[in-house]
Amino acid sequence: MLKGFVFGKFLPFHKGHEAMMDFAITKCDFLTILICCSDKETIPCEIRRSWIAKTYTAVKNVEVRALNYLESELPNTSESSLQVSRAWSEKFKELFPDYNLVVTSEEYGNYVASFMGIQHIAFDIEKELFPVSATAIRNDLFGNWQFLPDTVKPYFALKVVLLGTESTGKSSLTKRLAQHFNCTSVNEAGRELIPDSKAFEFQDLHLVAAEHSKRIDKAVIGKSPLIIIDTDVYITKSYAHFIFNKELEINSDIYNSNKADLYFYLNNDVEYVQDGTRLSFTDRERLDRSHRETLKKHGIEVVEISGNWEQRFKKATALINELIQSKSKLAS
C-alpha cells in the first residue's frame, strides 16, 4: 500500500490547501492530513481538525490527525530551511515510519522528503491555481472570503442581528444594510410562516425557530463574511411566553446558529403601522417589554437603535463598520 501525508498549520484551511489534498489523494492509496498546532496559536486545534474532517468525511482512504507541539521544541515557521526541515523530519519519522511519500506546495518539501528518505510530490508551488495564502486571508478576510471552503466560513462569519417589537423597521433596515454593505441578509422566517401575529399555534414557533436557523446556516456560507439577520430565536421564545405563557425548548444547534457578534435593538419610538396582521398597539408595547426581559434573561447584550429612519441607518452602519474593522484581520 502506498501511504502518503500532507502537513500544515491550516490557519485557516483554504481552497489552495483543499486542492493540494485532493491532488495528494490521487497519488497514494491512503492519505494522512496532519494539522500541526503550536502552543502559541489561538485558533484551537480541534476547530482546524473539524474543518478538514468535515470536508473529507465521505472519503474513506483519508484520515485527519492533529499534532499539538511546543514552539520551544519545534520551530513554527514556513521558511524553506534545511535546519527547520531536519527538525520536523525527525518528528514525521516518528509519526509516519512506514509512509512512502509527502505532498507539499512548498520548496521545503524536497528537504523533508530527503531527510525522511521518501518521495516528495510538489503541487502548485507557484500558487497559480489558487493565488492565496493563509497569511493573506488572516490579513484580509473580506478580500479573500471566496478562498475559504464552506466548512470554514461559519467560524469567521460576522453576524449582525436586528431585534425589536413589531413595526420598528427591522425588515426595512435589514434590507438597506445588506445593500449598503453588499452582503447577505436573512429575512424573518416568522413573518412568512405566521402571517398574522394574532392567529397561530404554539407548535408553529418550533417551525419558525428551525426554519430561521436553516436560513442563517445557509447565509454564513454565502458571498460575504457579513450577514445581516432580521430577528432571532430569542424573539421567537419571547412570543412563546407572551402569547402562550410557555417555555419554547430549543436545541443547542439552533442557539449556535443564532449566536451573533452584534445585536441591535430597535426602539419603539417610531410610528406604529397597523397592517391588519399585527398585534394591537397596547400589545405591541407589552411585547416590547417581553422581548427585553427575554434577552436579559439569556444574557444577550444589545445596542439600542432609536430616532428617525436615517438616524437608525447611520448609527447601525457606523457600528457595523467598527465590527468589520475589528474582525477584518484574523488572529492566528
N, C-alpha and C positions, 0 to 999 in steps of 0.2 A: 504493500500500500504506500502510495506517495503522499507524504504528510507535509503540509506547509503552514506557515504562520505569517501574520502581519501584526504590527505593533504600533502604538502611538498613544498620545495623551487624549486625543479627540476632544479638544476644548475649544469649540464644540465639534461634535461629529457633523461633517458636512457632505455634500454630494460628491466632492472630489474623493473623500475617503471611501464613500459607498462604491464609486466606480472602481477604485483600486481593489476593494474587497470582492466585487463581482468578477473582476478580472482574475484575481487570485483563485477563486473557486474553480475556474475553468482549467487551472494549471496543476491541480492536485486532487487526490481522492478525498482528503479530509483537511479542513482548514480550521486553525485556531486563530481567533482575533483576540489579541492581548491588549488590555487597557492598562496603561502604566500611570498610576495615581500617586503623586507625591504628598507628603505631609504638609506642604505649603500651599497646595491648591484648594480653592474654595468650593468649586462645584463637586459635590460628593461623587465618589467612585460608582456607587450604586445607580445614581442617576445616569451617568455616562453608559454604564453597562446596560441599563434598560433601554436607552435609545437604540443601541445596536442590536440587542437581543430581540426587540420588537420588530426591527427591520428584517431580521433573518429568521423569524420564528418558524417559517414554513420550510426552511432549507435544512435538510436532515444531516448533511455532511459538514455542518459548521457548528463550532462551539465558541462561546464568548467567555473569556476568563478575565479576571481583574487581578492586577498586581499592585498592592499597596507597599510603597517603599519610602525610605527616609532620604531626604536630599543630602544629609550628612554622609550617606553611604553610597549613593549613586547619583551621578550628575543629571540635573534636569535641564537639558539643552537639546536643540535640534541641529546643532552645528555638525558638519561633516569632519569629524576629528578622529584620528587614529586612537588617541588616548580614551576618548569618550566611548568609541565603538568597542574597544577592548574590554572596558569595564562592563558594559551592557552585555557583550557576548558571553561573558562568564556566567551572568545570571541566566541568559537564554539557554545556555548549555544545560543548566540545572533543570530548567522548566521543560525543555524540548530535546531530551537526549537522543531520541530516535527520529527526529524530523529531517527532511531532505532538502527543504528549500525555504527561503524567506522572500516575500514580495514587499517592495517599498516604492515610494515615489521620490526617494532622496538618494543623493550620491553616497551617503554613508552606508547604504545597503550593501555595497560592494565590500566595505571594510568588515561589516558584521558577518557576512557570509564567509569571508576569507578566514576570520578568526574561528568561526564555528566549523569550517570545513564542509560547508554545504553550498548549494546553488543559490544565487540571487537572481531574481527576475524583476527587472525595473518596469514601472508603469508610469507613463506620462510625467517624467521628471521635469519637463519644461512647463508643466501646468497649462497645456494648450486646450485640453478638453474642458477643464473647469478652472478658469483663471481666478482662483480664490485660495485663501489660506485661513486657518483658524484664527490667526492673528488679525487678519483683515476683518473678519466677522466680529471679533471682540471689539475692534476699534470703531466699527460702523455697522451696527445691527440692521438699521433700516436700509442702508445701501446694499447690503449683501443678503437680505432676507430670502431671496429666491434660491440661494445655495443651501438652505437648510432642508433636510428631509422632514417629512410630516411628523415623524416620531419625535423630532427635536423641537419643533415650533411651539408646542404648548408650554414648554418650560420657560421660554423667553417672551411669550406674548404679553402685551400690556393691555389690561382690561380696565375700561372706564365704564362705570355703571351710573345711570340716571334713575333716581328714585323720587318718589313723591306721591301725594294723594291724587285723586282723579282731576283731570283738567288743569294741569300745571305746565303743560307744554313739553312733556318728556319726549313724545314721539317726534314732534317738530324739531326739537333741539338735537335729538339723536341724528336725524337725517341731515340737518345743517352741519353738524360737527363732522360727520362722516364725509360729506362733500368737501368741507374745508381742508381736512387732513388727508383726503384721498385714501381712506381706509375702509375697512369692513365694518358693517353695523349689524346688530341683532335686533330685530323687531320683537315687540312684546307678544309672546305666544297667547297670553290671556285674552287679549282683545279679539283674537281670531277664534279661539276655542270657546270663549264665553262672550258672545257679542252683547249680552245685556247683563250689567252688574247686579240687576235685581232678580235674575232668574237663572239659577244654576244649582247643581248638587255638589255635595262635599267631595265626591269622588272625582268630579271634574277638575278639582285643584291638583290632584295627583297627576292627571294628564297634562295639565299646564306646566307643572314643575318638570316633568320628564321631557316634554317637547322643548321647553325653553333651554334645558340643559343640552339637548341634542343640537340645537341651533348654535349655542356657544361653542361646543366641541367642533362643529364644522367651521365656524368662523375663525378659530385660532390657527387653523392650517391654511388660511386664505392668503390674499395678496399682500397683506401688511401686518407687521407685528402689533399694530394698534387696532383695538376693537372697541367700538362704542356700543354699549348694551342698554337697551330700554327695559328697565325694571329687572328684578331678580327674584330668587327663591324666597327671600325674607319678606318681600311684599306678598307673595303667594301665601306664606304662613300667616301673615297678618290678616289677610282676608279670611282664612280658616277660623281664626279667633274671633274676628269681628262679626262675621255672618253666622257662624255655627257654634262658636264658643268651644271649639275643639282644637286639639294639637294635631298639626299635619306632620306625620312622621316622614322624614326624608333620609335617603341613604347617603353614605359618605361620598359616593361618586358625584352625586348631584351638587352637594356642597362644594366639592373640589372644583367642579366645572364653573360654578358661580363665583368663586373667590376672585376678587378684583384688586387692582392696585390703587384705584381711586374711586371713591363713592361721592357723587353729587346728590344732595337732597334739594329738590326744587320746592321752594317755599310756596305756600298757597296765597300769596299776596297779589294774585292776578285775577282778572275777571273770570268768573265761573261760567263755562259754556255748557249748557244742558242740551245734549243732542237726543234725548229721549231714551238713551241706553245707560245713562249714568245714575249714580245714587242721587238722592236729594241733596240740596246744599248743606243742610244740617248734618246728614250722614257723611257727607264728604269731609266736613270738618272733624267729625268724630273719627273717621278713618285715618285722617292725618295723624291724630294722636296715637291711634293703634299702630300705625307704621313706625312712628318714632319709638314707641315703647318696645316693639319687637326688635328693632335694630339695636337699641340699647341693651336689651336682654342678651343678644348674641354678640355683643362687643364690637359691633360694626361702627367705625368712626366715619362720620360723613362731613362734607364741606357744604355749608348752606349756600344755595344759589337763589338770589332774590332780585327784585327790581323788574324793569320792563324787559321785553324780549331781547333787545340789543345789549342791555347790561348783562343779562344772563349769558348770552353768547360770548361776550368779551371776557367775562370772568372765567368761564369754562375753558375757553381757548388758551388763556394765559396759564392756567393751572395744568392743562394737558401739555403745553409746551415745556413747562418746568419738569413734568414727569418724563417726557421724551429726553430732555437734556440729561436728566439724572440716570437714565437707563440706556442711553444710546451706546455707551461703551460698557462692555461686559467685563466683570471681574473673572479672572481665571481660577 
